[in-house]
Amino acid sequence: MGRQPNAAIVAARRQKVAHLLLRGLKQREIERALATQKIYNPQTRKPWSLGTINADIQLMEEEWRQQAVQDLADRKSRVAAELEYLRRSAWADGDLELVRKLLKDERDMFGLDEPIEVSLRASGSVDVNHSINQPEGDPIVDDMSEEELDYFIANMLTKVEIAPLDQNIIEGELVREAHEESVLEN
């Protein structure tokens, strides 16, 4: 068995293979192109094998996939930080319309409107399936005031028996009073 090619030779070959691959050439075409350009294995002085080219391509594609995932994660992190900054500024300026739009952007970016499943284990087993997506006829969360949204959340928690009927407190507000007022109105 011959010696293994050194790292510089491997790097140069892979760079050329990547260049040809990105131009749309298939593995056999890359093999022929390397031979035509006299890019040979220095140990054997013969063209690089199809197996070597295949291994190079597999390795590069895996590296590219990993880099793409990392790039996407980095971009999402950056955009999330920018949205957070803008949202804090909008809250400070009292621009609730902008806050709502930014929250919508964040929900869209992270798929937060997708259905979620929650399994609770207490004295028994309770499975809760909830979707933020609004079916026709349901209240539209984006158009609710803060008080209406607190009441809506309290009702959801009560329906799945996470919160008691008589005293639902969301962010320090006693929601029972709002519930009693709505019962009197109906």
VMD Tcl script that draws the C-alpha trace (Angstrom):
set ca {
  {0.00 0.00 0.00}
  {1.22 3.50 -0.86}
  {1.40 6.49 1.39}
  {-1.70 8.61 1.95}
  {-1.74 11.95 0.08}
  {-0.90 14.92 2.30}
  {-3.56 17.35 3.50}
  {-2.66 20.08 0.99}
  {-3.08 17.70 -1.96}
  {-6.42 16.44 -0.60}
  {-7.65 20.01 -0.02}
  {-6.66 21.09 -3.53}
  {-8.34 18.06 -5.10}
  {-11.53 18.61 -3.10}
  {-11.61 22.26 -4.06}
  {-11.40 21.30 -7.74}
  {-14.04 18.55 -7.30}
  {-16.35 21.05 -5.56}
  {-15.82 23.58 -8.37}
  {-16.73 20.99 -11.02}
  {-19.65 19.61 -9.01}
  {-21.13 23.07 -8.56}
  {-20.88 23.60 -12.32}
  {-23.24 20.62 -12.68}
  {-20.81 17.86 -13.66}
  {-21.55 14.26 -12.65}
  {-18.98 12.07 -10.88}
  {-17.71 10.36 -14.05}
  {-17.48 13.75 -15.79}
  {-15.47 15.07 -12.84}
  {-13.19 12.04 -13.05}
  {-12.55 12.73 -16.76}
  {-12.15 16.49 -16.20}
  {-9.49 15.93 -13.52}
  {-7.63 13.54 -15.82}
  {-7.92 15.98 -18.76}
  {-6.47 18.75 -16.58}
  {-3.69 16.34 -15.50}
  {-4.74 16.44 -11.86}
  {-3.38 13.05 -10.82}
  {-2.75 11.11 -7.66}
  {0.90 12.03 -6.91}
  {1.67 8.61 -5.44}
  {0.38 6.54 -8.37}
  {0.71 9.19 -11.10}
  {-2.67 7.99 -12.34}
  {-6.03 9.80 -12.44}
  {-7.98 9.93 -9.21}
  {-10.43 7.04 -8.88}
  {-14.18 7.36 -9.06}
  {-14.30 6.07 -5.45}
  {-12.06 8.90 -4.27}
  {-14.18 11.48 -6.10}
  {-17.36 9.95 -4.67}
  {-15.91 10.08 -1.13}
  {-14.91 13.73 -1.68}
  {-18.42 14.61 -2.85}
  {-20.10 12.84 0.07}
  {-17.83 14.56 2.56}
  {-18.35 18.00 0.99}
  {-22.12 17.60 0.79}
  {-22.25 16.66 4.48}
  {-20.11 19.69 5.34}
  {-22.37 21.90 3.21}
  {-25.52 20.53 4.96}
  {-24.02 21.17 8.38}
  {-22.97 24.67 7.35}
  {-26.43 25.41 5.95}
  {-28.08 24.31 9.21}
  {-25.66 26.44 11.22}
  {-26.16 29.43 8.90}
  {-29.95 29.13 9.24}
  {-29.69 28.89 13.02}
  {-27.40 31.93 13.07}
  {-29.79 33.90 10.86}
  {-32.80 32.97 12.99}
  {-30.92 33.95 16.14}
  {-30.00 37.30 14.65}
  {-33.53 38.00 13.39}
  {-35.00 36.92 16.73}
  {-32.66 39.35 18.53}
  {-33.64 42.15 16.14}
  {-37.35 41.42 16.61}
  {-36.84 41.43 20.38}
  {-35.08 44.81 20.18}
  {-37.82 46.27 17.97}
  {-40.55 44.85 20.21}
  {-38.96 46.37 23.33}
  {-38.72 49.72 21.54}
  {-42.33 49.47 20.39}
  {-43.47 48.66 23.95}
  {-41.46 51.62 25.27}
  {-43.07 53.89 22.64}
  {-46.53 52.49 23.40}
  {-46.94 51.35 19.78}
  {-49.15 48.32 20.40}
  {-49.93 47.88 16.71}
  {-46.23 47.45 15.96}
  {-45.90 45.08 18.94}
  {-48.69 42.92 17.48}
  {-47.04 42.90 14.04}
  {-43.66 41.96 15.51}
  {-45.22 39.16 17.55}
  {-46.87 37.88 14.36}
  {-43.51 37.99 12.57}
  {-41.93 36.00 15.38}
  {-44.77 33.44 15.39}
  {-44.38 33.03 11.63}
  {-40.60 32.73 11.81}
  {-40.63 30.01 14.45}
  {-43.90 28.31 13.45}
  {-45.47 29.13 16.80}
  {-48.99 28.95 15.39}
  {-48.57 25.24 14.72}
  {-50.65 22.96 16.93}
  {-49.01 22.03 20.19}
  {-49.59 19.02 22.34}
  {-49.28 19.13 26.10}
  {-49.38 16.06 28.32}
  {-49.95 16.75 31.99}
  {-49.44 14.22 34.73}
  {-51.10 15.02 38.06}
  {-53.43 12.75 39.96}
  {-54.22 11.13 36.64}
  {-53.33 11.58 33.04}
  {-54.64 14.52 31.06}
  {-53.78 15.08 27.42}
  {-54.41 18.56 26.11}
  {-54.35 19.30 22.41}
  {-54.47 22.97 21.64}
  {-53.96 24.94 18.49}
  {-53.44 28.68 18.38}
  {-54.80 28.60 14.82}
  {-58.25 30.09 15.04}
  {-61.17 28.10 13.62}
  {-63.97 30.08 12.05}
  {-66.19 31.73 14.65}
  {-63.56 31.67 17.42}
  {-62.23 34.94 18.79}
  {-59.29 36.28 16.84}
  {-56.44 36.61 19.31}
  {-54.69 39.35 17.34}
  {-57.73 41.62 17.66}
  {-58.24 41.11 21.40}
  {-57.41 43.68 24.02}
  {-55.05 42.64 26.79}
  {-58.01 42.11 29.17}
  {-59.91 40.01 26.60}
  {-56.80 37.93 25.94}
  {-56.27 37.32 29.68}
  {-59.90 36.21 29.99}
  {-59.62 33.98 26.91}
  {-56.50 32.27 28.30}
  {-58.15 31.85 31.71}
  {-61.16 30.19 30.09}
  {-58.93 27.83 28.13}
  {-57.07 26.86 31.30}
  {-60.34 26.35 33.13}
  {-61.77 24.16 30.36}
  {-58.80 21.80 30.57}
  {-58.96 21.93 34.38}
  {-55.54 23.46 34.83}
  {-57.05 26.39 36.72}
  {-60.04 26.32 39.10}
  {-63.34 27.84 38.02}
  {-63.70 30.23 40.94}
  {-60.35 32.07 40.96}
  {-58.32 32.47 37.80}
  {-55.51 34.94 38.19}
  {-53.52 35.79 35.10}
  {-50.65 38.25 35.50}
  {-52.07 39.55 38.76}
  {-55.60 40.23 37.50}
  {-58.55 38.41 38.99}
  {-60.39 37.09 35.95}
  {-63.41 35.76 37.90}
  {-64.88 39.28 37.91}
  {-64.74 39.46 34.11}
  {-66.37 36.02 33.97}
  {-69.19 37.14 36.30}
  {-69.76 40.28 34.21}
  {-70.05 38.23 31.00}
  {-72.50 35.83 32.68}
  {-74.67 38.79 33.79}
  {-74.63 40.23 30.26}
  {-75.82 36.94 28.73}
}
mol new
graphics top color blue
foreach p $ca { graphics top sphere $p radius 0.5 }
foreach p [lrange $ca 0 end-1] q [lrange $ca 1 end] { graphics top cylinder $p $q radius 0.2 }
display resetview
